[in-house]
Amino acid sequence: MARSVTWTEGAADEFDAAASYIAQASRVYASSFAHEIRLASESLREFAERGRLVPEVEDPTVREIFVRKYRMVYRVVGDRVWILALIHGHRDFMTAWRQQGRGVKSAE
């Protein structure tokens, strides 16, 4: 079943910030990173259940996949996938998660 994939504003901002930061060192690497993130998010159209449940979040609809050093956190609701966050693996997950006030409301 093909689902639609939607990035929340907070997740899109995190994506832009990560790509901009990487571009300071290498535009080529930043372009490659952005391409890989986009491919991963689009793969969720067909394979949304492939991600693991997020251990820090007690919600069976919230999953994540790993792309390079980033955790792409998303929620599956019916025929929609909401990208909720793109968090670097070295960041404290719960601090990053709370900064955007994430939870059920961010995907509605």
SULNOR-V222429 format. One record per run of one state. SS is the DSSP state (h for helix, s for strand, l for the rest). FROM is the first residue (numbers start at 1). LEN is the number of residues. If there is no record, write none. Layout:
ss:from:len
SS:FROM:LEN
SS:FROM:LEN
This chain:
ss:from:len
l:1:3
s:4:4
l:8:1
h:9:17
l:26:1
h:27:24
l:51:1
s:52:2
l:54:8
s:62:6
l:68:2
s:70:8
l:78:2
s:80:9
l:89:4
h:93:7
l:100:4
h:104:4
l:108:1
